[in-house]
């Protein structure tokens, strides 16, 4: 179904049927509405850029985790080749590693196998990331405590939470790394004794943490808690509807005991969840897994689309994603977590290695053509001048902007 036809059909539906809380809405209507509604939001080029994923970044990050789990941070190229299909890659693993000399280096082992490991710069970056994780563990604990405080029963299923752990900056080993250090705040329970029923439970409620991002901003400005509209003034009708919702309904804190289903409370819960993520965005499908725990409506996507001043909904790469508009200025995060800064450095290092690989490959191909007589040999001085011009071109302001776009990644499933 085309986007234009979807929008047209959606406008034919009665407005009450688009209300996720209306009692007359048929339970299966949201299946149709999801397909129609997700195409109806006007595209924002800046926010779409934040959702652009780079497969190379994701693969190299996965290879990094493979090395981290290997003895002495070293593995055989043959073992990596066996995992290439799971990484959704084809070709030779050795060729892939050679493309990123700034990230990985290969060597022959005593067993005759070709091994690979981190380069010195990559190893230093991995150590820096680990140091940042150590220094931000208190922030991770606060983030996890706030998530539990948002939940209905003050506990969350570990299997479900693992789907969003990277969004909230939690490490793979957060259960044994963070929880034991805060026994007065967390505990692990398993009421049914099965592996998939293990839960993290909040031991102690902390009133100091029961303050939402909206309330914190209002306290700083000395105003009443209200949502901010991040759309330009030209969106007159949309902003008018937003003002009617924002000013006509009292703000409900997502940490309050008021669990009565309402649009104001649901918007507050989603706003707070996105505020707790590192990249101020999350998969809508994954958020829907927590409908019962966070009291979210059955048709969450419709709720988000009704608030375009607060949320931006995209189906880029056929992945339904919601972005907190106020978390971005253009395509850049307003506030970057230290962990985000370190992960951005990996993108810079990878891009630098790829440029170096392409430069070497180009020189090798030119040399082959010269030997075959396809091109004339030039003096060494001209080659040096050309290399200098190429280096200047790669380090120009335009190239730096290209690099930023290159490693802007949607950290979702397996970053």
Secondary structure as GFF3:
##gff-version 3
##sequence-region A 1 415
A	DSSP	alpha_helix	3	12	.	.	.	ID=ss1
A	DSSP	three_ten_helix	15	18	.	.	.	ID=ss2
A	DSSP	alpha_helix	29	37	.	.	.	ID=ss3
A	DSSP	alpha_helix	45	50	.	.	.	ID=ss4
A	DSSP	alpha_helix	55	68	.	.	.	ID=ss5
A	DSSP	three_ten_helix	71	73	.	.	.	ID=ss6
A	DSSP	beta_strand	74	76	.	.	.	ID=ss7
A	DSSP	alpha_helix	77	82	.	.	.	ID=ss8
A	DSSP	alpha_helix	93	98	.	.	.	ID=ss9
A	DSSP	beta_strand	104	108	.	.	.	ID=ss10
A	DSSP	beta_strand	114	118	.	.	.	ID=ss11
A	DSSP	alpha_helix	120	135	.	.	.	ID=ss12
A	DSSP	alpha_helix	137	150	.	.	.	ID=ss13
A	DSSP	beta_strand	155	157	.	.	.	ID=ss14
A	DSSP	alpha_helix	158	162	.	.	.	ID=ss15
A	DSSP	alpha_helix	174	177	.	.	.	ID=ss16
A	DSSP	three_ten_helix	179	182	.	.	.	ID=ss17
A	DSSP	beta_strand	186	189	.	.	.	ID=ss18
A	DSSP	three_ten_helix	195	197	.	.	.	ID=ss19
A	DSSP	beta_strand	199	202	.	.	.	ID=ss20
A	DSSP	three_ten_helix	207	209	.	.	.	ID=ss21
A	DSSP	alpha_helix	213	221	.	.	.	ID=ss22
A	DSSP	alpha_helix	236	248	.	.	.	ID=ss23
A	DSSP	alpha_helix	263	276	.	.	.	ID=ss24
A	DSSP	beta_strand	281	283	.	.	.	ID=ss25
A	DSSP	alpha_helix	284	288	.	.	.	ID=ss26
A	DSSP	alpha_helix	291	294	.	.	.	ID=ss27
A	DSSP	alpha_helix	300	305	.	.	.	ID=ss28
A	DSSP	beta_strand	311	314	.	.	.	ID=ss29
A	DSSP	three_ten_helix	316	318	.	.	.	ID=ss30
A	DSSP	beta_strand	321	324	.	.	.	ID=ss31
A	DSSP	three_ten_helix	325	327	.	.	.	ID=ss32
A	DSSP	beta_strand	328	329	.	.	.	ID=ss33
A	DSSP	beta_strand	332	333	.	.	.	ID=ss34
A	DSSP	alpha_helix	338	371	.	.	.	ID=ss35
A	DSSP	alpha_helix	380	394	.	.	.	ID=ss36
A	DSSP	alpha_helix	397	406	.	.	.	ID=ss37
###
